[in-house]
Amino acid sequence: MKHLVLFVFLAVSLNVVAQTESLLGKKSPELTFETIVNFEKTKATLNDFSGKLIILDFWATWCGPCIQSFPELEKLQAKFRNDLQIITITDDPEMRIKRFLEKRKTTLPVVIDEKRALAKIFPHRTIPHTVVIDKSGIVRAITTSSEVSEELIKNILAGNAVSVREKKDVIDFDPSLPLSGNGDFTYQLTMTPFKEGFPSFSNSLGGSPYEGRRIVAVNVSAKTLFEIAHQFPPGIRTALEVADPSKFSWDNKQNIVCFDLIVPEKLGDKRFELMKQQLEIYFGYQASIEERVRPVKVLQKIKDTGANLIESKAGTQPSSSYSGKGLSMKASGVATLADFLESQINKPVIDETGLGSLYDLDIPWYNENPKQIHQELRKIGLQLVEAERKIKVLVIKDQ
């Protein structure tokens, strides 16, 4: 199966239309927290926490990096409990948060911001997004939760200057426009270094007005670009057999680039081959698809149990979308479910169900309790089992 990579998010992208003027170094507006759970108060304002340093941490239950930061934030809250109040903010529904807290306990209060009133005051495209407000109400840092440290808190409490790179998301970024900014061309290839504030994504379908003749990828690694060029599923089926794997590390922004290829309509079906050629020239690597034996998860029907999937009605338009929240698909094959599971459990998933029809399916994913997916699969008569299989692997080597 060929996998067309439509959107690959390295951080979690959010659709926010709001003010773009930074509040860094300025007095924070008064904030109202309409619904608070996991706290002594169910409502509050920023003024209720006067005399304390405030950290606002925007997150969501489907954001893995957000949840991974909680333990450190909890430690900081305990250490500075007399001078600090960390407030987490999410636009997830209240019932979803309460279910989350049943599985993933935390000492931090959670503000429900379904209408995104607070997100509009501190606009951002990606989470985690973290705002630090000092005791006098001045915004001292706009960053991510990974940058919040004991040293940072001590310096702000002491009134010292701090130098934390401001997280600036480009709110008005328009992915339909060429990255070069030039609309007068016949054939165009643009490659740039990492673009600060731009979301990380890729689209190999083109989109209007470049449908079927454009491949664009913003703030991605060479590994992701080779996967797109080979129409290969991102992540775990790729093997790096290079002398210096550090050149593929996300931790170094020098490894992150932007790529935009737009070709004439007559070359549209050759755009992936053209991309392969350009990547090999630019990066000095070669990539090929090989068959290798790998540990996998096999998706199969539960023995002596009939599969309980809803077959799509004739004429239903095929569609599918998935994220950290779960999978929603219509008129799609079980291979779509396997792709979703593979993206979530970070291990190759092989479809051996033998189910060949098109189905409508909604299946949730819970970051706080990944094993719950086995219960969800049992509801439809399916299971995942450990095995080894010969699978296709994208191998990237030095030239």
C-alpha positions in Angstrom: 0.0 0.0 0.0 1.2 3.5 -0.8 0.9 5.9 2.1 0.3 9.5 1.1 1.5 11.7 3.9 -1.1 14.5 4.3 -0.2 16.1 7.6 2.7 15.1 9.9 2.7 17.2 13.1 5.9 17.3 15.2 4.1 19.6 17.6 0.4 19.7 17.9 -1.2 22.3 15.7 -4.2 24.3 16.8 -6.4 26.6 14.8 -6.2 29.9 16.6 -7.3 33.2 15.2 -6.5 35.9 17.7 -4.3 39.0 18.4 -0.7 38.6 17.3 0.9 41.3 19.3 3.1 39.7 21.9 2.4 40.3 25.6 5.9 39.5 26.6 7.2 42.1 29.1 3.8 43.7 29.4 1.1 43.5 32.1 -1.2 40.5 31.7 -4.9 41.3 31.1 -7.2 40.1 33.9 -8.0 36.5 33.3 -11.1 34.6 34.3 -11.0 30.9 34.8 -14.7 29.9 34.4 -14.4 26.2 35.1 -11.7 24.6 37.2 -11.4 21.0 38.1 -9.0 19.2 40.4 -8.7 22.3 42.6 -10.2 23.8 45.8 -12.0 26.4 43.7 -14.3 25.8 40.7 -13.9 29.4 39.5 -11.3 32.1 39.9 -9.6 35.1 38.3 -5.9 35.9 37.9 -6.3 38.4 40.7 -7.2 35.6 43.1 -3.6 34.4 42.9 -2.0 37.8 43.5 1.3 37.5 45.3 2.3 34.4 43.5 4.2 33.7 40.3 1.7 32.2 37.8 2.5 29.6 35.1 -0.2 29.0 32.5 0.3 25.7 30.7 -1.9 25.1 27.6 -2.2 21.4 26.9 -4.6 18.7 25.7 -5.2 15.0 26.6 -4.1 14.0 23.1 -0.8 15.9 23.3 1.9 13.4 24.4 4.6 16.0 25.1 2.2 18.0 27.2 1.4 15.0 29.5 5.1 14.1 29.7 5.9 17.5 31.2 3.4 17.1 34.0 5.7 15.3 36.5 8.3 18.0 36.4 5.6 20.7 36.7 4.2 18.9 39.7 7.7 18.8 41.3 8.1 22.5 40.8 4.7 23.3 42.2 5.5 21.3 45.4 8.9 22.9 45.8 7.7 26.5 45.4 4.1 26.0 46.8 4.2 29.2 48.8 5.3 31.4 45.8 4.0 29.6 42.7 0.7 28.5 41.2 0.8 26.4 38.0 -2.5 26.4 36.2 -3.0 24.0 33.3 -5.5 25.1 30.6 -7.2 22.9 28.0 -10.1 23.1 25.5 -11.0 19.5 26.0 -14.6 19.0 27.4 -15.0 18.8 31.2 -16.2 15.1 31.1 -13.1 14.1 29.0 -10.8 15.8 31.6 -12.6 14.0 34.5 -12.1 10.6 32.7 -8.5 11.6 32.1 -7.9 12.4 35.8 -9.3 9.0 36.8 -6.4 7.4 35.0 -3.7 10.0 35.2 -3.7 11.7 38.6 -2.1 15.1 39.0 -1.8 17.7 41.7 -2.2 20.5 39.2 -5.5 22.4 38.7 -7.1 22.1 35.2 -9.0 25.0 33.7 -11.6 24.1 31.0 -11.4 26.6 28.2 -13.7 25.1 25.6 -14.5 28.5 24.1 -10.8 29.2 23.8 -11.2 32.6 25.5 -7.8 32.3 27.3 -6.1 30.9 24.1 -7.1 34.0 22.3 -5.4 36.2 24.9 -2.2 34.2 24.5 -2.5 33.0 20.8 -0.6 30.0 19.6 -0.7 27.3 17.0 1.1 24.5 18.9 1.1 23.0 22.3 2.5 22.8 24.9 2.4 26.6 25.2 3.5 28.1 28.5 3.1 31.6 29.9 5.0 32.8 33.0 3.6 35.8 34.9 5.5 37.3 37.8 4.0 38.5 41.1 3.4 42.0 39.7 1.4 40.6 36.8 4.1 41.1 34.1 4.5 38.4 31.5 8.1 37.3 31.9 8.2 34.3 29.5 6.3 32.8 26.7 7.8 29.4 26.0 7.1 25.6 26.3 6.8 23.6 29.4 10.1 21.9 28.7 11.8 25.2 29.2 10.3 25.8 32.7 13.0 25.0 35.3 13.8 25.6 38.9 16.5 28.1 37.9 14.0 30.1 35.8 11.5 30.3 38.7 14.2 31.3 41.2 15.4 34.1 38.9 12.0 35.5 38.3 11.1 35.3 42.0 14.3 37.2 42.7 13.5 39.9 40.2 16.4 38.9 37.9 16.4 39.3 34.1 15.7 36.0 32.3 16.6 35.1 28.8 14.2 32.5 27.5 13.6 32.4 23.7 10.0 33.5 23.1 7.8 30.9 21.5 6.4 32.8 18.5 3.9 30.9 16.5 3.1 32.4 13.1 -0.6 32.7 13.4 -1.3 33.9 9.9 0.8 31.2 8.1 -0.9 30.2 4.8 0.3 26.8 3.7 -1.4 27.2 0.3 1.2 29.8 -0.8 4.6 28.8 -2.2 7.3 29.0 0.5 9.4 31.2 -1.8 6.7 33.9 -1.9 7.0 33.9 -5.6 3.8 33.1 -7.6 5.3 33.6 -11.1 7.0 30.4 -12.1 6.8 27.3 -14.3 8.8 24.9 -12.1 9.9 25.7 -8.6 12.0 24.0 -5.9 12.5 25.8 -2.6 14.5 24.6 0.4 15.1 26.7 3.5 16.4 26.3 7.0 14.1 25.9 10.0 11.4 28.6 10.1 10.8 29.9 13.6 7.1 29.9 14.6 5.9 27.9 11.6 4.0 24.7 12.2 5.6 21.4 11.3 3.6 19.6 8.6 3.6 18.0 5.2 1.2 17.8 2.3 2.0 15.6 -0.7 -1.4 16.0 -2.4 -0.8 19.6 -3.5 -3.9 21.4 -2.5 -5.5 24.2 -4.5 -4.3 25.6 -6.9 -1.4 23.0 -7.1 -3.5 19.8 -6.8 -1.4 16.8 -7.8 1.7 18.7 -8.6 3.1 20.0 -5.4 4.9 18.5 -2.3 5.4 20.8 0.6 6.9 20.0 4.0 7.7 22.6 6.6 10.1 22.2 9.6 10.8 18.5 9.1 13.9 16.3 9.1 15.7 14.6 6.2 14.2 11.3 7.4 10.6 12.6 7.0 11.4 14.0 3.6 12.8 10.7 2.3 9.6 9.0 3.7 7.4 11.4 1.8 9.4 11.0 -1.4 9.0 7.2 -1.2 5.4 7.5 -0.1 6.3 5.5 3.0 4.6 5.6 6.4 6.4 8.0 8.7 8.4 6.8 11.7 9.1 3.3 12.8 9.5 1.4 9.5 12.6 3.5 8.5 16.1 2.3 9.2 19.0 4.7 9.4 22.2 3.0 8.3 24.4 6.1 8.2 27.8 7.0 9.8 26.3 10.0 11.7 22.7 9.4 12.9 22.8 12.7 14.9 22.2 14.5 11.6 18.6 13.2 11.8 18.0 14.3 15.4 15.1 16.6 16.1 16.9 18.2 19.0 19.1 20.2 16.7 17.2 22.8 14.6 20.1 22.8 12.1 18.8 19.3 11.0 15.3 20.7 10.3 14.4 22.2 6.9 11.5 23.2 4.7 10.9 21.8 1.3 8.6 22.9 -1.5 8.4 21.4 -4.9 5.9 22.6 -7.5 5.9 21.1 -11.0 3.9 21.6 -14.2 0.8 19.5 -14.6 2.5 17.3 -17.2 5.1 16.3 -14.5 2.7 15.9 -11.6 2.8 12.1 -11.6 6.6 12.3 -11.5 6.9 14.7 -8.6 7.9 12.0 -6.1 10.7 10.7 -8.4 11.9 14.3 -8.8 11.8 14.8 -5.1 13.9 11.6 -4.5 16.6 13.0 -6.9 16.7 16.4 -5.3 17.0 14.9 -1.8 19.9 12.6 -2.7 21.7 15.6 -4.3 21.1 17.9 -1.3 21.6 15.6 1.6 24.1 13.1 0.2 22.1 10.0 1.2 20.4 7.3 -0.8 17.2 5.6 0.2 15.6 2.3 -1.0 12.7 0.1 0.2 13.8 -3.4 1.3 12.1 -6.4 2.9 13.3 -7.4 6.4 12.0 -9.5 9.3 10.8 -7.2 12.1 8.9 -7.6 15.4 5.3 -6.4 14.7 1.8 -6.3 16.0 -0.7 -8.4 14.0 -4.3 -7.1 13.9 -6.5 -10.1 13.6 -10.0 -11.3 14.4 -10.6 -12.9 17.9 -10.9 -16.6 17.5 -14.5 -17.8 17.6 -15.8 -14.2 17.7 -17.3 -12.5 14.7 -15.9 -9.1 13.8 -18.4 -6.4 14.7 -17.6 -3.6 12.3 -20.3 -1.5 10.6 -20.2 -1.8 6.8 -20.6 1.5 5.0 -23.7 2.2 3.0 -23.4 2.3 -0.7 -22.5 5.8 -1.9 -20.7 6.9 1.3 -17.8 9.1 0.6 -14.5 7.7 1.8 -12.9 9.7 4.6 -10.6 9.2 7.5 -8.9 11.3 10.1 -6.9 10.5 13.2 -4.9 12.2 15.9 -4.1 11.7 19.5 -7.9 11.8 20.2 -8.6 8.7 18.1 -9.7 7.5 14.7 -12.8 8.4 12.7 -13.3 6.8 9.3 -16.1 6.2 6.8 -16.1 3.9 3.8 -12.5 2.9 4.6 -10.7 -0.4 4.8 -9.3 -2.1 7.9 -5.8 -1.0 6.6 -6.8 2.5 7.8 -7.3 1.2 11.3 -4.0 -0.6 11.1 -2.3 2.6 10.1 -3.8 4.5 13.0 -2.8 1.8 15.5 0.7 1.8 14.1 1.0 5.6 14.6 -0.1 5.3 18.2 1.7 2.3 19.5 4.9 3.1 17.6 5.3 -0.4 16.2 4.5 -1.9 12.8 0.9 -3.2 12.6 0.0 -5.8 10.0 -3.6 -6.3 9.0 -4.4 -10.1 8.9 -8.1 -9.8 9.6 -9.1 -10.9 6.2 -11.8 -8.2 6.2 -12.1 -6.7 2.8 -15.2 -4.5 3.0 -15.4 -0.8 3.6 -16.4 0.3 7.1 -17.6 3.2 9.3 -15.7 3.3 12.6 -15.0 5.7 15.4 -12.4 4.4 17.9 -11.0 6.6 20.7 -7.4 6.8 21.9 -6.5 7.7 25.5 -2.9 8.9 26.0 -3.3 8.5 29.8 -4.2 4.8 29.3 -2.8 3.4 26.0 -3.7 -0.2 27.0 -7.4 0.7 26.8 -7.1 0.3 23.0 -7.2 -3.4 23.5 -10.7 -3.1 25.1 -11.8 -0.9 22.3 -10.7 -3.4 19.7 -12.4 -6.3 21.6 -15.7 -4.4 21.2 -15.4 -4.9 17.5 -14.0 -8.5 17.7 -10.4 -7.6 16.9 -7.1 -8.0 18.8 -3.4 -7.1 18.5 -0.9 -9.9 19.0 2.9 -10.0 19.0 4.6 -11.6 16.1 7.5 -11.4 13.6 6.8 -10.7 9.9 8.8 -9.8 6.8 7.9 -6.2 6.1 9.0 -3.4 3.8 11.6 -1.1 5.4 12.8 2.2 4.1 16.6 2.1 4.4 18.6 5.4 4.3 22.3 5.0 3.7 25.3 7.2 3.1 26.1 7.5 -0.6 
